[in-house]
């Protein structure tokens, strides 16, 4: 069983998104409520503001997450590349290796290789 919330921002905007304590408590309570359901894989998405060094929109989501996959876009020699890397994987080793990927009809996300091989 899976639950996907894409993105989480509209849920938070019901309160006070500028109040870090509110956002952190709201997300913590939501995560705990989902965990109480049990046996459920949950995926929450959060955009990163363009040009930001943050890992999430509100700056607190990553502390509650068990795993973080960062998606980005790079331009290499005039070609646009989709890039991903695992930033955090609780209870598992995660080397921050950047991979180029495509989204293909009928297949979904397909890893094309290491970013360093495309540069």
Protein Blocks (a to p, Z undefined) as FASTA:
>chain_A
ZZddddfklmmmmmcmklmklmmmmmmmmmmmmmmnopiacdddddddehiabfbfnopm
mmmpmbdcddddddeehiacdddddfbdghiacddbdddddddehklpadfbdfklmZZ
